[in-house]
Each structure stands twice: as C-alpha cells, then as structure tokens.
Amino acid sequence: MINLSSEIQVFTTQTKHHEMITEKYALGFTFVIFLDDDIRRTVKFTCDTGWSSVQERMNKAEGGNLNIDKIDVLVAHIGSLKESELRYDPAKSLEDNENEENILYKHHLGLVGCAASIYFWKPEVSLLSEFGEELDALRKPLSEDLKRILKAKVLPTDLNFRIDIDTLNVMCFKSRKFLPFDDIKIEHYNGQLYPYCENELTAIEKEELSSHLGKTIKVF
C-alpha cells in the first residue's frame, strides 16, 4: 500500500481494549521514515483497537518525547459500525460520550473513533482501512462524509491502493501514475475500490465510467 524509503524507526503506542500482539492490550504503530537527512514522513497505524481520548493524549505526549511532532499519514482501522454509535450526543463532548456505557466501539475505531482520530491527530492525509465486509458499499460515502465534515483529506483504501510516501501522491489505476492526493477520486464496483483521476480518463470513460471499471480501468 505504501512505497517506502530506506531507514525506518518504529514507535509503538499502547491502546486499552483489544488484544493483538500482547496479552494485555493492542498496539498501534507509528513509523518514522527518513527520506534524507532533513526530510521525514511519519505514518501512524491505529490497528484493531477502540478510541480513547485519555490514551491518545498519553500516546501524543510519548511521541513528543521521541521528537514525533506530527502525523503525515494516518491509517485508521475502522473495522465496523456499531448501532450504539448512533446514540452519540453531539451536544456533549467526545469524552462525555466516551463515559457513557457502550456508545463507542471497543474493539475497533468505528465511525466515531475514526472521526476522533482524524480530528485529534490532524494528519496531512487520512486513509481508512480494515473495513468489515458488511461495509463494502459504504466505504466511499463514509470517507466522503468524514472528508466533508472534518474538512480533511480522506480516502478509503483497498488492497490495490498505492500512495507514494515521498510526495503523498496516489496512484491512478487508469494511467498508473502517482498524482496529487486531491486529484484522486474513488469509485466502487463489484467489491473493489478504484482510485482514479478524471484528467487521465478518455471522454468515453468519463461519460460511462461504471462500464469501464474492471476493463480499461483495472484494479491491478
């Protein structure tokens, strides 16, 4: 999914709910990728855990101790949506909602956790990942809603998704060129997401896009 450069440092962040590697808690990962002596990219993977404002403030403070002052790419594992998330009260603060029993998803970020992660870390770009199978057709609209509401750069990802870590450009699956993040659109067809740039399409493809997905525009 990500074209990586040479030297990488790894910073693990503790989260409080689900077990992944350890016996007590799940781990998120922050990779610091050095492009040259003065330029680096920081990529944060949330992995399979719920959102916690308290824990993320601790993670941010620990990152500061390691000279991690920003996140360039946030890869947020949404998992699924829980019906109880619909009880979220926008008139209350996020932490007040967290204190209400079973509102937030405990073992995945869910929709609220993804929104909280993007708002809290304010990454250069956000990539939604690890969608449950039941969210197949919702990947595009959920991402578009988060983009609109948070005024952030957000795209949903699939196995075919490619981003260049140096430039943060995304591969158009018509031309196979890496193009600016804001120029990339996503189309969903037959269980696949197709990242593409309109400027790379022919006039016929623009007019009848759905009929060309999987044909002249392929996932790999």
N, C-alpha and C positions, 0 to 999 in steps of 0.2 A: 504493500500500500504506500510506503514512503521510501523515496530514493534517499539513501543515507550516505553521508560522507564519512571521513575517517574516524577520528577519535571521539569516543562516547563516554560520558560519565553517567552513572545511574544513581538516582536518589529515590529511595522507597518511602512511601507515605502510608502511615497506618490509618485504617478505617475501622469502624466499630462493629460491623454487623456480620457479614457472611464470611465463611471460611473458603480460602482459595489455595494458598500455599502453606501458611502456618496453621497451627492448631487452634489459635485463639482469635485471629482476625484476618480480614482480607488485606491485600496490599495493592496500592496503586503505584505506578511507576512514573518518574519524571526523568527523561533522557536529556542531557545537555550535549549537544552535537557541535563540535568546533569545526567551523568551515575554514577558518585561518586563524592567525594569532589574535585578531581583534573582532572577529565576527563569529557568532554562535547562534544556534537555534535551540529553544527549549520546548520539548514535546511532552505533554502530560497525558498519560492513560489512566482513566479512573478505575477500570476493571470492574468486577462484579461486587458492588457494594452500594449501600444506600447513602443518601446525603446526610451530613451532619455539619451544621454551622460551626459548632464548637471545635470539632475535629479538624475542619478545614482551616480554621484560623491557626490552629496549632501547626498544621502542615505548612501553612504560608510562613509562619514565624521560623520554622525549622529550615525552610527553603532559603529564607533571608540569611540565616546563619551560614549557609553554603553558597552565598552570593547568587542565588537564583531570585532575581527581582521581577521577572515577568514570565508569562507563558505565551509562546508564539503559536503553538498548535495544541488545542485541547481535543483529545479523542474521548468523547463521552459515551460510555456504555449505557444505553437507555434500558435495555432488557425488555421490559413490557410496560403496560399501563395497568394500574390498579384502580378499581372502581372507587375506592376510598379517596383517591386523589381529587375526585370531583367535589369532595367536601372541603377542599382548601378554601379558606376565607380570605379574600383579597383585602378585606378591611383590617386584617391583623397582620403583624409582622411575620416574616418567614419563621423565626424562632418560636413565636407563639403557636404557629401552626404545627411546628415540629413537636411541641409539647403535648399536642392533642394526640390521643392514642390512635395508632394505626392509620393516620392520614397519609403519611409518606410511605413509599415503597421501601422495605427494609433491606432487601437483597439485591436491588438494582436501583439505578437512579430514578427510573420512571420519567415522566414528563416534568414534574416539579423539580426533581433533582437535577435534570439536565439544564433547565432554565436557571436554577440556583447556581450551578457550576459555571455556566457561561457568564452570568451576571457578576459572580464573585471574582473569577479569575481574569475576566476581560481579555481573553486571548486575541491574538491577531486574527486567527481563523478557528472555527469550531467544526469538528467532524463528528456526526452522530453515527454510532456503531453499535454492534451487538443487538440488533433488533430481534425480538421474538418473532417466530414465524407468523403469528396472528397479526403482526403489524405490517406485513408485506406491502399492502396497498396504501398504508398510511405514512410510509417513510417520507415521501415527498411533501405532503401537506403539513405534517408535523414540523418538518425542518423549515418550511416556508413561514409557518406561524411563529416559530421561535425567532427567525430572522427579522420578521416584521415587528414583533412586539419588543424584542430586545435591541433592535437596530444593530444587529451584529452580523458578521459574515459566517453563515452556517450552511453546510451541505450534508446530506445523508450519504453514507458510503455503502459500497458493496464489495465483493471480492475483486471486482475489476477496477476499483478506484485507485488512481495514482496521483500523488502530489509530489512535487519537487521540493525538497526541504530547503534548498538554497534560496529559491525565488518565491516559494509558496504558490507557484503556478500549478494548475491542474490539467491532466491530460484530457483532451477532447477525443472521444472514441470514434470520431469520423476521420479526422486528419492525423491522429496520433501525435499531435503537437501539444506541448505544455503551454497553456495560455493563462492570462491573468484570472485569478480566482473569481472576480466579479463578472467575468465574461462567460462563465460556465453555468449552464442550466442543466437540470436533471429531468429526465423523462423515465417513466416506469412502464415496463412492458413485459408480460409473461414471466413475472417473478424476478426480473432484473432491472437494475437502475442503469441508465445510460447518461453519463456526463458528456455534454456536447456544447459547442459554441455555434451560435446561429451563423456567424460570419464564415464558418467553414462548410456550411451546407450549400448544396445546389438549390436553385429556385424550386425545383420539383420536390426536393426533400423538405424544404421549408413549408411548402403547401400541403404535403401529405406525409408529415413526419412519422406518424404511427405505422404506416405501411412500409417504412424503410428500416425500422428498428429490427435488428437481428439479420438484416440483409446487407444493404450498403453501409449501415452503421451497426457494427458488431461489438459484442461485449469484450472480446479479446482479439 
